[in-house]
Amino acid sequence: MIGTVIGSCDFRMKGWINRLAVDPTYRGRGIAKELVTRMEKTLKERGVVVIAALIELPNPASINLFKKLGYTVHDSIVYVTKRESDEV
């Protein structure tokens, strides 16, 4: 597998790009851009009007990709987790 994208939408018609990954060997070839673009198309076809993604820091490549695709960075979101094990 070269890359993958997983998306979802909720009852408010907000879309999410839940997961985006490209094999390091294939990065820099526009694959992530194509995956996001296709997911956006799929979500819009389902009536989604807002699309969001959460990016764990540090990840400047992902942040720059989403900025180039017209996304706005917000620093008003709090990310919380609950871990059952430190091994994850």
N, CA, C and O atoms as a DFTB+ gen file, in Angstrom:
352 C
 N C O
     1  1       0.843      -1.174       0.000
     2  2       0.000       0.000       0.000
     3  2       0.893       1.243       0.000
     4  3       1.862       1.329       0.754
     5  1       0.548       2.189      -0.851
     6  2       1.320       3.428      -0.970
     7  2       0.790       4.502      -0.033
     8  3       1.565       5.228       0.588
     9  1      -0.541       4.604       0.070
    10  2      -1.142       5.621       0.921
    11  2      -2.580       5.291       1.242
    12  3      -3.196       4.443       0.597
    13  1      -3.111       5.972       2.246
    14  2      -4.494       5.748       2.648
    15  2      -5.086       7.029       3.221
    16  3      -4.380       7.860       3.791
    17  1      -6.381       7.165       3.059
    18  2      -7.116       8.260       3.682
    19  2      -8.429       7.687       4.192
    20  3      -9.073       6.884       3.517
    21  1      -8.818       8.105       5.384
    22  2     -10.088       7.686       5.970
    23  2     -10.851       8.948       6.336
    24  3     -10.316       9.839       6.995
    25  1     -12.090       9.016       5.909
    26  2     -12.922      10.173       6.208
    27  2     -14.254       9.756       6.790
    28  3     -14.657       8.597       6.690
    29  1     -14.934      10.713       7.400
    30  2     -16.260      10.460       7.968
    31  2     -17.029      11.777       7.992
    32  3     -16.458      12.850       7.795
    33  1     -18.333      11.677       8.235
    34  2     -19.126      12.889       8.424
    35  2     -20.135      12.643       9.535
    36  3     -20.535      11.508       9.793
    37  1     -20.540      13.732      10.191
    38  2     -21.479      13.601      11.301
    39  2     -22.839      14.168      10.910
    40  3     -23.030      14.625       9.783
    41  1     -23.764      14.135      11.831
    42  2     -25.136      14.559      11.562
    43  2     -25.253      16.051      11.244
    44  3     -26.257      16.479      10.676
    45  1     -24.241      16.849      11.601
    46  2     -24.251      18.287      11.298
    47  2     -23.682      18.565       9.911
    48  3     -23.516      19.720       9.519
    49  1     -23.390      17.508       9.182
    50  2     -22.782      17.588       7.855
    51  2     -21.389      18.210       7.908
    52  3     -20.978      18.947       7.011
    53  1     -20.681      17.891       8.983
    54  2     -19.278      18.266       9.094
    55  2     -18.459      17.034       8.734
    56  3     -18.676      15.951       9.278
    57  1     -17.520      17.211       7.817
    58  2     -16.676      16.103       7.395
    59  2     -15.343      16.115       8.116
    60  3     -14.842      17.163       8.524
    61  1     -14.789      14.938       8.262
    62  2     -13.497      14.786       8.933
    63  2     -12.559      13.956       8.071
    64  3     -12.955      12.932       7.514
    65  1     -11.337      14.397       7.969
    66  2     -10.287      13.550       7.428
    67  2      -9.622      12.964       8.661
    68  3      -8.802      13.603       9.320
    69  1     -10.006      11.720       8.952
    70  2      -9.596      11.078      10.196
    71  2      -8.176      10.531      10.152
    72  3      -7.486      10.487      11.171
    73  1      -7.750      10.117       8.974
    74  2      -6.428       9.506       8.864
    75  2      -5.896       9.746       7.462
    76  3      -6.607       9.559       6.475
    77  1      -4.652      10.157       7.385
    78  2      -3.969      10.343       6.109
    79  2      -2.546       9.843       6.292
    80  3      -1.831      10.302       7.182
    81  1      -2.140       8.911       5.458
    82  2      -0.787       8.365       5.576
    83  2      -0.264       7.994       4.192
    84  3      -0.997       7.472       3.353
    85  1       1.014       8.275       3.974
    86  2       1.689       7.894       2.738
    87  2       3.006       7.230       3.123
    88  3       3.744       7.739       3.966
    89  1       3.292       6.105       2.505
    90  2       4.557       5.398       2.734
    91  2       5.704       6.382       2.501
    92  3       5.726       7.067       1.479
    93  1       6.657       6.461       3.436
    94  2       7.767       7.417       3.303
    95  2       8.505       7.329       1.967
    96  3       9.008       8.337       1.470
    97  1       8.571       6.146       1.391
    98  2       9.245       5.964       0.105
    99  2       8.575       6.761      -1.010
   100  3       9.229       7.140      -1.981
   101  1       7.269       7.017      -0.874
   102  2       6.495       7.659      -1.929
   103  2       6.121       9.111      -1.622
   104  3       5.395       9.735      -2.396
   105  1       6.600       9.646      -0.522
   106  2       6.255      11.025      -0.168
   107  2       6.891      12.015      -1.137
   108  3       7.921      11.738      -1.753
   109  1       6.251      13.173      -1.255
   110  2       6.766      14.207      -2.143
   111  2       6.338      14.051      -3.589
   112  3       6.849      14.749      -4.465
   113  1       5.405      13.143      -3.849
   114  2       4.946      12.890      -5.223
   115  2       3.500      13.331      -5.454
   116  3       2.918      13.025      -6.495
   117  1       2.921      14.048      -4.490
   118  2       1.550      14.526      -4.654
   119  2       0.480      13.524      -4.270
   120  3      -0.704      13.757      -4.511
   121  1       0.883      12.410      -3.674
   122  2      -0.081      11.360      -3.323
   123  2      -1.016      11.826      -2.214
   124  3      -2.226      11.617      -2.304
   125  1      -0.483      12.449      -1.180
   126  2      -1.331      12.934      -0.079
   127  2      -2.328      13.967      -0.596
   128  3      -3.495      13.951      -0.206
   129  1      -1.881      14.852      -1.460
   130  2      -2.771      15.864      -2.043
   131  2      -3.908      15.195      -2.806
   132  3      -5.065      15.596      -2.676
   133  1      -3.590      14.192      -3.591
   134  2      -4.616      13.477      -4.360
   135  2      -5.592      12.750      -3.437
   136  3      -6.798      12.753      -3.686
   137  1      -5.084      12.132      -2.381
   138  2      -5.957      11.433      -1.429
   139  2      -6.917      12.404      -0.746
   140  3      -8.110      12.121      -0.627
   141  1      -6.400      13.541      -0.301
   142  2      -7.255      14.537       0.360
   143  2      -8.281      15.079      -0.626
   144  3      -9.456      15.214      -0.286
   145  1      -7.852      15.387      -1.831
   146  2      -8.761      15.928      -2.848
   147  2      -9.898      14.952      -3.153
   148  3     -11.052      15.361      -3.282
   149  1      -9.576      13.681      -3.265
   150  2     -10.616      12.677      -3.528
   151  2     -11.565      12.532      -2.342
   152  3     -12.771      12.368      -2.528
   153  1     -11.025      12.593      -1.122
   154  2     -11.889      12.496       0.057
   155  2     -12.795      13.719       0.142
   156  3     -13.974      13.592       0.470
   157  1     -12.260      14.892      -0.149
   158  2     -13.089      16.100      -0.165
   159  2     -14.252      15.937      -1.145
   160  3     -15.390      16.278      -0.821
   161  1     -13.972      15.424      -2.323
   162  2     -15.010      15.219      -3.339
   163  2     -16.084      14.268      -2.815
   164  3     -17.278      14.531      -2.964
   165  1     -15.664      13.175      -2.210
   166  2     -16.612      12.198      -1.664
   167  2     -17.475      12.824      -0.577
   168  3     -18.690      12.632      -0.563
   169  1     -16.856      13.568       0.332
   170  2     -17.609      14.201       1.418
   171  2     -18.589      15.243       0.879
   172  3     -19.733      15.310       1.329
   173  1     -18.151      16.044      -0.068
   174  2     -19.034      17.066      -0.649
   175  2     -20.220      16.429      -1.367
   176  3     -21.327      16.968      -1.331
   177  1     -20.000      15.288      -2.018
   178  2     -21.094      14.575      -2.691
   179  2     -22.155      14.111      -1.695
   180  3     -23.307      13.884      -2.065
   181  1     -21.759      13.973      -0.440
   182  2     -22.682      13.554       0.614
   183  2     -23.293      14.743       1.354
   184  3     -23.985      14.565       2.356
   185  1     -23.038      15.948       0.862
   186  2     -23.656      17.132       1.437
   187  2     -22.853      17.842       2.502
   188  3     -23.349      18.785       3.120
   189  1     -21.633      17.416       2.731
   190  2     -20.781      18.047       3.741
   191  2     -20.419      19.460       3.293
   192  3     -20.087      19.686       2.129
   193  1     -20.486      20.408       4.229
   194  2     -20.171      21.806       3.912
   195  2     -18.927      22.320       4.638
   196  3     -18.392      23.369       4.278
   197  1     -18.465      21.596       5.648
   198  2     -17.237      21.947       6.370
   199  2     -16.416      20.673       6.512
   200  3     -16.943      19.630       6.899
   201  1     -15.130      20.756       6.202
   202  2     -14.237      19.602       6.346
   203  2     -13.102      20.003       7.281
   204  3     -12.527      21.084       7.147
   205  1     -12.787      19.126       8.223
   206  2     -11.735      19.398       9.204
   207  2     -10.796      18.201       9.315
   208  3     -11.144      17.079       8.949
   209  1      -9.613      18.465       9.822
   210  2      -8.634      17.418      10.098
   211  2      -7.859      17.815      11.344
   212  3      -7.583      18.995      11.558
   213  1      -7.512      16.845      12.155
   214  2      -6.651      17.080      13.314
   215  2      -5.261      16.561      12.973
   216  3      -5.119      15.452      12.459
   217  1      -4.241      17.355      13.256
   218  2      -2.861      16.987      12.947
   219  2      -2.060      17.029      14.236
   220  3      -1.998      18.058      14.908
   221  1      -1.447      15.903      14.575
   222  2      -0.602      15.867      15.773
   223  2       0.739      16.523      15.467
   224  3       1.336      16.286      14.416
   225  1       1.200      17.348      16.396
   226  2       2.481      18.039      16.242
   227  2       3.626      17.169      16.724
   228  3       3.422      16.329      17.600
   229  1       4.805      17.337      16.191
   230  2       5.151      18.215      15.083
   231  2       4.902      17.503      13.750
   232  3       5.259      16.335      13.594
   233  1       4.312      18.177      12.829
   234  2       4.056      17.611      11.505
   235  2       3.917      18.747      10.482
   236  3       2.840      18.959       9.925
   237  1       5.010      19.470      10.242
   238  2       4.940      20.616       9.334
   239  2       4.525      20.239       7.914
   240  3       3.887      21.042       7.233
   241  1       4.867      19.047       7.457
   242  2       4.497      18.642       6.094
   243  2       2.981      18.569       5.946
   244  3       2.431      19.047       4.955
   245  1       2.304      17.974       6.923
   246  2       0.841      17.878       6.855
   247  2       0.194      19.252       6.984
   248  3      -0.754      19.567       6.265
   249  1       0.701      20.056       7.892
   250  2       0.148      21.403       8.065
   251  2       0.275      22.190       6.763
   252  3      -0.677      22.842       6.335
   253  1       1.442      22.132       6.137
   254  2       1.651      22.855       4.879
   255  2       0.750      22.321       3.770
   256  3       0.225      23.098       2.972
   257  1       0.568      21.006       3.711
   258  2      -0.316      20.417       2.706
   259  2      -1.728      20.969       2.845
   260  3      -2.319      21.429       1.868
   261  1      -2.268      20.923       4.056
   262  2      -3.637      21.387       4.258
   263  2      -3.762      22.890       4.005
   264  3      -4.775      23.341       3.470
   265  1      -2.751      23.666       4.382
   266  2      -2.777      25.106       4.083
   267  2      -2.835      25.341       2.574
   268  3      -3.609      26.172       2.099
   269  1      -2.010      24.603       1.821
   270  2      -1.999      24.745       0.362
   271  2      -3.340      24.364      -0.251
   272  3      -3.701      24.865      -1.316
   273  1      -4.076      23.487       0.409
   274  2      -5.383      23.055      -0.084
   275  2      -6.514      23.961       0.401
   276  3      -7.688      23.680       0.161
   277  1      -6.150      25.064       1.092
   278  2      -7.152      26.053       1.484
   279  2      -7.682      25.938       2.899
   280  3      -8.623      26.643       3.263
   281  1      -7.099      25.066       3.700
   282  2      -7.548      24.908       5.084
   283  2      -6.946      26.006       5.954
   284  3      -5.870      26.524       5.658
   285  1      -7.646      26.354       7.022
   286  2      -7.200      27.351       7.982
   287  2      -6.756      26.647       9.258
   288  3      -7.452      25.763       9.757
   289  1      -5.604      27.036       9.783
   290  2      -5.106      26.466      11.036
   291  2      -5.770      27.193      12.199
   292  3      -5.778      28.423      12.248
   293  1      -6.323      26.432      13.128
   294  2      -6.947      26.985      14.330
   295  2      -6.161      26.500      15.544
   296  3      -5.822      25.321      15.638
   297  1      -5.879      27.390      16.454
   298  2      -5.190      26.972      17.673
   299  2      -6.116      27.060      18.876
   300  3      -5.664      27.211      20.011
   301  1      -7.407      26.966      18.619
   302  2      -8.389      27.044      19.704
   303  2      -9.027      25.687      19.995
   304  3     -10.092      25.617      20.608
   305  1      -8.377      24.615      19.558
   306  2      -8.926      23.277      19.760
   307  2      -8.067      22.545      20.783
   308  3      -6.839      22.602      20.729
   309  1      -8.709      21.872      21.695
   310  2      -8.006      21.083      22.704
   311  2      -8.129      19.612      22.317
   312  3      -9.229      19.120      22.066
   313  1      -7.012      18.925      22.272
   314  2      -6.956      17.510      21.918
   315  2      -6.761      16.720      23.204
   316  3      -5.788      16.942      23.924
   317  1      -7.665      15.812      23.496
   318  2      -7.557      15.014      24.716
   319  2      -7.491      13.538      24.350
   320  3      -8.069      13.108      23.352
   321  1      -6.778      12.767      25.169
   322  2      -6.687      11.322      24.972
   323  2      -6.813      10.618      26.309
   324  3      -6.618      11.220      27.366
   325  1      -7.135       9.360      26.251
   326  2      -7.150       8.504      27.428
   327  2      -6.446       7.218      27.039
   328  3      -6.900       6.495      26.152
   329  1      -5.350       6.938      27.695
   330  2      -4.553       5.763      27.350
   331  2      -4.707       4.679      28.408
   332  3      -4.614       4.932      29.610
   333  1      -4.939       3.498      27.935
   334  2      -5.005       2.342      28.827
   335  2      -3.621       1.726      29.007
   336  3      -3.401       0.920      29.911
   337  1      -2.687       2.117      28.131
   338  2      -1.338       1.582      28.181
   339  2      -0.380       2.611      27.603
   340  3      -0.734       3.332      26.670
   341  1       0.820       2.686      28.143
   342  2       1.836       3.585      27.613
   343  2       2.488       3.022      26.353
   344  3       3.261       3.718      25.695
   345  1       2.185       1.768      26.011
   346  2       2.779       1.116      24.848
   347  2       2.144       1.561      23.539
   348  3       2.679       1.271      22.469
   349  1       1.029       2.251      23.601
   350  2       0.319       2.667      22.386
   351  2       0.751       4.059      21.989
   352  3       0.270       4.594      20.991
